[in-house]
Amino acid sequence: MTVDRSHYAAPAAVEARGWGWRHASRLRPAIEHLDLRVSPGERVLVLGPSGAGKSTLLHALAGVHGGDDEGEQYGELTVDGRPPAAARGRAGLVLQDPDSQVILARVGDDVAFGCENLGVPRDEIWSRVRDALVDVGLELPLDHPSSALSGGQKQRLALAGAIAMRPGLLLLDEPTANLDPDGVREVRDAVVRVLDRTRATLVVVEHRVDVWLDVVDRVVVLGRDGRLVADGAPERVLREQRAELLGAGVWVPGEPLPGSRGTAGTGFRDRIPSGRAAALSTHALAIGRRADAVVQRGLDLSVAAGASTVVTGQNGVGKSTLALTLGGLLRPLAGRVEASEPLAAGLRREPISWRSRELLTRIGTVFQEPEHQFVTATVRAELAVGLRALRLDEHAITERVDELLARLRLDHLAQANPFTLSGGEKRRLSVAAVLAALPSLLILDEPTFGQDRLTWIELTALLRELVDDGLALVSVTHDAAFIAALGDQRIALAPVSMERAA
């Protein structure tokens, strides 16, 4: 099937002149005095440390920052010479979390959603939907359930929804952050096909340069203070400013990481001494989010005490579901999860039977979506929630919170609203909030997504230190470098057919 490219919008031009943005809850701007011009049809990769304002820039270009109650801007930012909010439909934004963008139950309806909001005539909408699905290589029936898609397919679905609106500017905010290697390739290749057909201008935010290096023709680097620090052809910027990029936390291709203790690929071998006791074990375990849909069954697993276990596998095989089940937050569909006697400490052996306060110091779980765990208005208050539930005195709470703020580079954000943080900052906050209660077993779902190179090193060093001190760690991850650094043991889940629960 071919697509008529003549109906796509002309590529958009972007310009920033002394532009800046400050979130309403912050003293310091997220971006300051940005001068930038992106010509129609250019493909630009935006790099920089976590919290440098990269996502802020993309959201501003998409015109979704909101009113004065959300923040204030100065200078000028335009799309085709107009404020982004006035250029409705010219920009299509794709976020980093595939699940957060799936709105409707059927593939066709989900892709059509944006067109309907723009008031596109009904007959034209369905022609656009079919063209967009072809563009991203997702040729499925329009009534195919969106819930049945893999992570990579969901991200391509979100991309189809964006391009169905026929934007002249495609904005991608870490679109491969939570995907397995196959999903990363699927999304990147789909973007290339779309750009080749539409000639749209591309601005993509990503921490890892190697994914997009062969796709873009320009690299823009924002510093930790939100100011422009580099701009030019990818090869030249990487060659001439390598030291500055590493200092800014950019993932420069070919630069080795500290703490890597082996390979995460074929030939992976467990690094746990024989005879190590299990902190948690499963017996004939079946898991799923619904009682009538089993995603894995017959799991007999062991999580070693005082060691780091990584859970790997393709998107959609049940890794996050297993993490929630191990953490006592999701009931097994069959079989059981059993804690060791030291971990249970006098309670029943099944974590699903423990109350929230009993879980606090035994098993801490960090969700894949950090926002799902935030319950307060400031970063400092978020870190103190679990400690107050344990009824610690205020001096001990303050001391522990200050330690975590400094260790995870969140001290300058202590009074910020957690929901205004960058993706990487939100992840570090969610990890720190669980670590505050000093659990014996820590379960992390994609702990390194959104992290720049420096915060990745600091986070993995902290986790290794905790494991060496006796913490049992379980991490769901696609990050090969993280597996090499912290993969003492691996649980690899293989795809299985969905089936009715027995």
N, C-alpha and C positions, 0 to 999 in steps of 0.2 A: 504494500500500500504506500502511495506517495502523498505528500502534503504540499499544498499550494502555498509557497512562501510569500507570495505577493500580498497576502492579507495581513501579514505581521506588521506591527508598528515599527516606525523608524527608531533606530537606536537613540537612546537619551544621552544628554550631556549633563554632567554634574559639576558644580562649582561651590567651593567654600572660600569665603573671604573674611579672615579674622573671626571665624565662627567658634563658638564654645557653648557648652551645656553644663549646667549644674543641677543635680538632682535636689529635690526640695529638702531632703533630710541631711544634705551634705554641706560642709563648709567649703570644701575644695571642688572646683569643677571637674567633671569626668574628662572633658576635652577642653583645651585652651588654645585660642588664637590659631586655629587651623586654616591654612591656605592650601587649597588643593583644587586642581582641575582634572577631570576625567573626560576625555573626548568621546564622542559617540562611537560605539563599537569596541572600545578598549576592554581588555580583560585584566583586572587589577586584583592582586592578592594583598590583603591588609594583615600585617603581622604586628606583634607586640606582646608584652607581658600581660598576664592576667590582671584585669582591672585598668587597662590603659585606655579604655573608652571605645574599643572596636565595635562592640555590639551597640553601644550608644549611637555611634555614627550611622550604622545600618538602620536602626530603628528611626532615627531622625530622617534619613533619606526616604524611608517608607511612609513618613508622615504619621507615625503611630505613637509619638511621645505624649500626646495629650495636652491638656491646658496648663495654666499657670500653677495649678495645685500640684502638678507632678515635677515641676522644675522651671528653670528659666534659661533662656538662651540669649546670646549676644552675637554681633556680627551677622553674616549673611550666609545662608545655605540654600542652594537652588537646584532644581531639576528642570532642565530646559528653560532656565531663566525665571522660573516661578518657585515660590515656596513649596516644599514637598506636599503639604496638606492641600494645596490648591491644584496639584498635579495628580489628582486621584486617578488611579488606574495605570499610571505610567511606570510604577515600580511594583515588582512582585517579590515578596519576602518569604524565604524558607528558613525556618528555625532549626536548632540543633537536635531537638527531641522529636523523633518521628511521631510518637504517640500523642503528643500535645497538639498536633496539627490535624489528626484524623477527627473529623467533625460528625460525619454522617455514616450510616450503617452500610451503604452500598458505594462501590467504587465510582460509578458514574455520577451519583448525587454529590459525592464529596468533591469531585473535580469541578462540578457545575456551580458550587456554592459561591465562589468569588464572582463569577460572571453574573449570577443572579443579583448579587449586591450592587454590581455596577449598572444594572438595568439593561443588560444585553438582551436583544429580542430572543424569545424562547426558541425559535427555529434555528437561530444562529448558535445558541448555547451548545446544543448537542453536536453540531458539526465541530465546534471548537473542542469539546470534550474528547471526541474521537481522535482528532488531530493531535491533541496534547498527549493522550495515552500512547499514540504511535511514536511521538517525539521522544518520550522517555523510555520506550521499549517495554511498556507495560500493557500489552494487548490482551486484556482480560474482558470477559463479559461485563457490561455496565452494571449488572445486578450482583456481581461477585461481592461477597462480604468483605468489607474493609478490615474486619477483625481477624480474618484468616490470612492476612498478608504478613510476610516476614518484615524485619526491621528495615532492610534495604528496599523492599517493595513499598513500605509505607513512606520512606523518604522520597522515592520516585513518585509516589502518589501526590505528596505535598508539592513536589516540583511540577507535576502535571497541573495541579490546581493553580499554581502561580502563572505558568505560561499560557494557560487557557484564557487568562485575562488579557493576553497579548501585550505584555509590558515591554517598554523599550529599555528598561533597567532591571536586571535580575540581581537580587541581593541574597546571598547565602551566608548564614551565620553558623559556622562550624557544622555543616550538614552531614559530616561523616563521623562525628564525635563518638557516637554510641554503637557503631556498626562493626561487624566482623570484617575481615579482609575482603571477602567476596562482596559484601554489602558496600564497602568503600569503593571498590572498582565499579560496581553497578551504578552508583550515584554519580561518580566522577565521569564515567563514560556517557551517562545519560545527559549530563550537563554539556559535555562537548558536542553531542548530537544536536541538542537544542540550540546552542550558540551557532553552530555551523549553518543551521536552517534559518534561524531568526535574525542573526547578526546583532542581537541585543548586547547592550553594554553589560559587563559583569563586574560586580564588586563582591569578592568572597573573603570572609574572615575565617582563618584557620590557624592553629598553632603549629601544625606539622607541615613544613614547606614542601616535602617530597611528594605529597599527594597531588599538589596543583602546579608543580614547577614546570611541567611540560604543557600546561594548559594556558597559563597567563603570559602576558607580554610585559607586565610591569609589577613591581613590588613596592608597597608603601609601608613604612614601619612607624608605629606610634610608640613613644617612650612611656615610661612608668608615670610621668606627669601629664600624659595626654597630649603632648606636643609632637609634631612631626620630626623624626630623627633621620629618616632615609627615604629616598624616592628614586627609582630608576629601573633599568632592565634587571631581571632577576639575577643573571650570572654576574653582572658587575657589582650589584649591591652585596651579594653573598661573598664575592671575592674581596672587594675593597673594604668592607665594613664588618668582616667576620667577627673580630673581637668585640666591637660595639654591639653586634646582634646577640652574641652569647651573653654579654653583660646585661642586655635587656631581657633575657629569658627566651629568645627566639630559638626554635628547634632547627638548628642549622644541620643540613644533611651531612652525614659522615663523621659528626663529632661524637666521640665515645662518651658514655655515661658512667659515673662512678657507681659502684655497688652491684654491677652485673656479675653474676656468679656462674654463668653458663648460658646455654642456648635454650630458647623457648620453643624451638621447632621440633622436627622429627628427631627422635632419639632422646627426648626428655627423660630424665631419670629422677626419681624421688631422692631427696637429700635429707631424709629423716632417719636417724639411727634406729636400728631394729629394736623392738621391745618398748618403744615409746608409747605411753598410755594414751588412750583416746579421751578427748574431752567430750566428744559427742559422737554418736553412732546411729545408723539407721538400719532397720530390719524390714525387708520386703516392702519398702516404702513406695507408695504411689502418690503423685502430686498433681495438682491442677487448681486453677482459679475457680472452677465450677465443678459441682459434684458429678455432672454428666460428661465431663471432658478431661480425660487423663492425658497429661503431656509426657510423663515419665512413670514407669512402674517397675517394681522389683529391684529397687535400689538398696544395695547393702554397702553402706559407705562408712568410713571412719575418718573423723577429723582429729588430728593429733594435737595433744596438749603442748603448749610452748613451741609451736611451729606455725609456719605460714602455708596455708592451702589455697590454691587457685582453682576456680571453677571455670572451665572453658567450653566452647562449643559455638555453633552457628546461632545467629539471631533466631529466636522462636523455639529453641529446644527445651526451654524451661529453667534456665539458669537463675533468673530472678525469682521465679516461683519456688525453686529449691531453697534459695537464700531465705525467703520469708518463712518457709516451712521449718528450716533448721533453727531460725530465730524465735520460734514459738509464736509467730504472728499469723500463721496460716495453718489450718487444721489438715493433717494428712488425710488423703482420700482412702488410703489403706495402709497397713503396716504401722510403724511407729518410729518416732525420733526419741532417743534415750540419752540423757545427760549422765556423765560420770557422777559418782557420789561426791567428789570434791566440788564439782560445778553446781550440782543440785543443793549441796550444803543443807541437808535435812528436809528438803522439799520432795514432792513426788518427782520421779525421774523424767517425766514428759514435760518439756518446756511449754507446750501449749496450755498446760494447766496453771502456769505461774501468772500471778498478777503483775501489773506494769511495774510496781515498785520492786517486786522480787526480781524482775528481769534487769532492772537498772544496773546492778552491780555484778550480774552474772553474764547476760548476753546483751550486747549493744548492737543494733542493726541500723545501717545507713542506707536509705532507699536510693534508687537510681535517680529519682526526681527530688532534689534537695528541698524544693518549696513545700513538699508534702509534709515536712517535719517541722516547719517554722511556726511558732505559736506566740511570739512576742514582737514588740515594735523596735527593738534594738539588738545589735549583735551581742553586746555585753549581757543583756537580759536573757538572750537565747542560750548562752553558755551556762547560765546560772540555774536554768529550769530544773535539770535533773538533780543538781546539788541541793536545791531547796527542798525537792521532794524527799531527799535523804535526811533532811532536817540538820544539815551542817550549820555551824555558826558562821556569821557574816565574815569574820576575818579569814576563815579557811576558804570560804567561797571566793572572796576577792583575790586571794593568793593564787588559787587554782585557775580562775578565769584570766588573770593577768599573764600567767605562765603560758596558757594556750593561745591567747591573743598574740603574744610575741613570737611564739614558736611557729605559728602558721601564718605569720605576716598579716594579721587582721587588726593589729593594735590601732592603726590609724582609722579604722572603720568601727570602733567600739560603739559609737552612738548612732551609726547608720541603720536604716531600716533594712532587715535581711533581704527583703524582696527587691531592693534596688541594687544589690550587688551583681557583679558579673557572674557568668556561669562558673568559672573557676573558683571565685571567692565564695559562692554559695556552697560549692562542694567542700571546700576546706572548713567552712563554718559547720556544715552538717556532720563532718567527721569529728571536729573539735567538740561539738555539743555532746556527742555520744561518749567520746573519750573522757570527758569531764568527770563522769561517774566511776571511772576506772573499772570497767567490766573485765571479767576473766576471759571472755570470748567476744571477739569483735567480728561482725559480718559487714562487709562493704560491697555495694553494688556499683561497679564502674568507678572506683575511687579516683582515677587519674584523669577523667574526662575534663576538658576545659583548662588543664593546667599548663602553664608555660614551663620551659625547661628548668628554671630555677626552683619554682614551687614544686615541680615534680620531684626534683632531687631532695628537697627538704621534707616533703611528705613521705617519700619512700624511706628516707633515712630515719624519720621518726617511727614509722611502722616497724622497720627492722630492729630498732632499738627496743621497742616495746615487746616484740617477739623474743628477742634475746633475753629480756627480763622475765619471760614466762607467759606472755599473752598468747592465746590461741587465736589465730587470724584466718578468716575465710574471705576471699575476694573473688567476686565475679568480674571477669575482665577479658577484653580483647587485646590489651596492651602487651605486645611481645616483650618490650623492655621491662615492664613491671614484672612479668612472669619470670624473666631471667634474673631479676634482682630479688624477688620475694617468693618464687615458686619452689618452696621446699617439697611440696607434695601437689599433685594435680588430680582433679576430678574432671574428666572429659565426658561431657554429655553428647550423645549422638542423636540425630533426629529420629523420631518415632512417629508412627501414624496416629492421628487423633482417633480415639475410640471411646465407646461408652464405658463408664465406670462399672465394674462388676458389682 
